[in-house]
Amino acid sequence: MIILDRDGVINADHADYIKCAAEWQPLSGAIEAICTLHQHGYGVYVATNQSGIGRGLFSLEDYQAINDKMINTVRAGGGNITAVFYCPHTPDDDCDCRKPKPGLFRQIAARAARSIDGVVAIGDSRRDLEAAVAAGCSPMLVRTGNGRNTEAGLVKTSLRRTGGVPVFDDLAAAVSALIAAETRL
């Protein structure tokens, strides 16, 4: 099992949100990386904040069309995404599911009917890493999306001081490292 953020990890991120399927564009190597995870027996879960829904920037139907495009693109490459979990709330809603809170991760654990302690969670923002830590997962950072800015900010946080967070150029590099470590065991 592995947990991935969506925007900035799997697909290009936009400051004004991904609002429709036509705007969703996978990052180089990301689809192949998800397919590799699937081929190595990983259940791939996606946990994504989607406050654009709560802000009225796009509808639930638009969001589902984006997910359908992502899932179908992965399937066409020979992979699978087990499930996508999303938070539609704005920061002002103070919900439990909006990262950096661990609610989405808890939903994934409940759906998978297993502990997610130590499960790798890959993100591009500090909130992704904090949610992973709060849920007991092992965070990894990619430099795509907001990752480079997040990496620069890690030096000042407890995440960096408590043993660090592995950092990779992109999802493909993170997956390659995971698979290489798996084959050494």
C-alpha positions as CSV (number, residue, x, y, z in Angstrom):
1,M,0.0,0.0,0.0
2,I,1.1,3.5,-0.8
3,I,-0.6,6.9,-0.5
4,L,0.0,9.7,-3.0
5,D,-1.1,13.3,-3.2
6,R,-2.5,14.2,-6.6
7,D,-1.8,17.8,-7.7
8,G,1.9,18.4,-7.9
9,V,2.8,14.7,-7.5
10,I,0.8,12.8,-10.2
11,N,-0.2,15.8,-12.3
12,A,0.8,19.3,-13.0
13,D,-0.5,21.8,-10.4
14,H,-2.0,25.2,-11.1
15,A,-2.3,28.1,-8.7
16,D,-5.9,28.6,-9.8
17,Y,-6.8,24.9,-9.4
18,I,-7.3,22.0,-11.8
19,K,-11.0,22.7,-12.6
20,C,-11.8,20.3,-15.5
21,A,-10.5,17.2,-17.1
22,A,-8.9,19.1,-20.0
23,E,-6.6,20.9,-17.4
24,W,-5.5,17.6,-15.9
25,Q,-2.0,16.7,-17.3
26,P,0.1,14.0,-15.8
27,L,3.7,14.8,-14.9
28,S,6.5,13.1,-16.8
29,G,7.0,9.6,-15.6
30,A,4.2,9.7,-13.0
31,I,1.8,7.3,-14.8
32,E,4.5,4.8,-15.4
33,A,5.5,5.1,-11.7
34,I,2.0,4.3,-10.6
35,C,1.9,1.3,-13.0
36,T,5.2,0.1,-11.6
37,L,3.8,0.3,-8.0
38,H,0.8,-1.7,-9.1
39,Q,2.9,-4.3,-10.9
40,H,4.9,-4.7,-7.7
41,G,1.8,-5.4,-5.6
42,Y,1.2,-2.0,-4.1
43,G,-2.4,-0.8,-3.6
44,V,-2.2,2.8,-4.7
45,Y,-4.4,5.3,-2.8
46,V,-4.7,9.0,-3.5
47,A,-5.4,11.6,-0.8
48,T,-6.1,15.0,-2.1
49,N,-7.4,18.4,-0.8
50,Q,-9.9,19.8,-3.3
51,S,-11.1,23.1,-1.8
52,G,-12.0,24.3,-5.2
53,I,-15.2,22.4,-4.8
54,G,-16.0,24.2,-1.5
55,R,-15.0,27.5,-3.1
56,G,-17.4,26.9,-6.0
57,L,-14.7,26.9,-8.6
58,F,-15.7,23.6,-10.0
59,S,-18.4,21.0,-9.4
60,L,-18.3,17.5,-7.9
61,E,-19.0,16.3,-11.4
62,D,-16.0,18.2,-12.8
63,Y,-13.9,16.7,-10.0
64,Q,-15.1,13.2,-10.8
65,A,-14.3,13.7,-14.5
66,I,-10.8,14.7,-13.6
67,N,-10.5,11.5,-11.4
68,D,-11.9,9.4,-14.2
69,K,-9.3,10.8,-16.6
70,M,-6.5,10.0,-14.1
71,I,-7.7,6.5,-13.4
72,N,-8.3,5.7,-17.0
73,T,-4.9,7.0,-18.0
74,V,-3.3,4.8,-15.3
75,R,-5.4,1.8,-16.4
76,A,-4.3,2.3,-20.1
77,G,-0.7,2.1,-18.9
78,G,-1.3,-1.2,-17.1
79,G,-1.7,0.1,-13.6
80,N,-4.5,0.7,-11.1
81,I,-5.5,3.3,-8.5
82,T,-7.3,1.4,-5.7
83,A,-9.2,4.5,-4.5
84,V,-9.2,8.3,-4.4
85,F,-10.1,10.1,-1.2
86,Y,-10.7,13.9,-1.3
87,C,-11.5,16.7,1.0
88,P,-13.9,19.3,-0.6
89,H,-13.7,21.7,2.3
90,T,-12.0,25.1,2.5
91,P,-9.5,25.9,5.2
92,D,-12.2,27.9,7.0
93,D,-14.4,24.8,7.4
94,D,-12.1,23.3,10.0
95,C,-12.8,19.8,9.0
96,D,-10.8,16.7,10.0
97,C,-10.2,15.6,6.4
98,R,-8.3,18.6,5.1
99,K,-4.6,18.0,5.1
100,P,-2.5,18.7,7.3
101,K,-5.1,16.9,9.5
102,P,-5.0,13.1,9.1
103,G,-8.6,12.4,8.4
104,L,-8.1,11.3,4.7
105,F,-5.5,8.9,5.9
106,R,-7.8,7.5,8.5
107,Q,-10.5,7.1,5.8
108,I,-8.0,5.1,3.7
109,A,-7.1,2.9,6.6
110,A,-10.7,2.2,7.3
111,R,-11.4,1.4,3.6
112,A,-8.4,-0.9,3.4
113,A,-9.2,-2.4,6.7
114,R,-5.6,-2.3,7.9
115,S,-3.2,-0.2,9.8
116,I,-1.3,2.4,7.8
117,D,1.5,2.7,10.4
118,G,4.7,3.0,8.4
119,V,3.0,3.2,5.0
120,V,4.8,5.4,2.6
121,A,3.0,8.6,1.7
122,I,4.3,10.8,-1.1
123,G,3.5,14.5,-1.3
124,D,4.8,17.8,-2.6
125,S,3.7,20.1,0.3
126,R,4.3,20.5,3.9
127,R,0.6,19.7,4.7
128,D,1.0,16.4,2.9
129,L,4.0,15.5,5.0
130,E,2.4,16.7,8.3
131,A,-0.8,14.7,7.6
132,A,1.3,11.6,6.9
133,V,3.2,12.0,10.1
134,A,0.0,12.6,12.1
135,A,-1.4,9.3,10.6
136,G,1.7,7.3,11.4
137,C,2.8,7.0,7.8
138,S,6.4,7.5,6.5
139,P,6.4,10.7,4.4
140,M,8.4,11.3,1.2
141,L,8.7,14.6,-0.6
142,V,8.9,15.1,-4.3
143,R,10.3,18.3,-5.8
144,T,7.6,18.6,-8.4
145,G,4.6,20.9,-7.8
146,N,5.3,22.8,-4.6
147,G,8.1,20.4,-3.6
148,R,11.1,22.6,-4.1
149,N,9.6,25.4,-1.9
150,T,8.6,22.8,0.6
151,E,12.1,21.3,0.6
152,A,13.6,24.7,1.3
153,G,11.2,25.2,4.2
154,L,11.9,21.8,5.8
155,V,15.2,23.0,7.1
156,K,13.3,25.1,9.7
157,T,10.8,22.4,10.7
158,S,10.7,19.6,13.1
159,L,10.1,17.2,10.1
160,R,13.7,17.8,9.0
161,R,15.2,17.7,12.5
162,T,13.5,14.4,13.5
163,G,15.5,12.2,11.1
164,G,14.5,13.9,7.9
165,V,12.1,13.3,5.1
166,P,13.5,11.5,2.0
167,V,13.4,13.9,-1.0
168,F,13.2,12.9,-4.7
169,D,13.1,14.8,-7.9
170,D,9.7,13.3,-8.9
171,L,7.3,10.4,-8.3
172,A,9.3,8.2,-10.7
173,A,12.5,8.7,-8.7
174,A,10.7,8.0,-5.4
175,V,9.1,4.8,-6.8
176,S,12.5,3.6,-8.2
177,A,14.0,4.1,-4.8
178,L,11.2,2.2,-3.1
179,I,11.4,-0.7,-5.6
180,A,15.2,-0.9,-5.3
181,A,15.0,-1.0,-1.5
182,E,12.3,-3.7,-1.8
183,T,14.5,-5.9,-4.0
184,R,17.5,-5.5,-1.6
185,L,15.4,-7.1,1.2
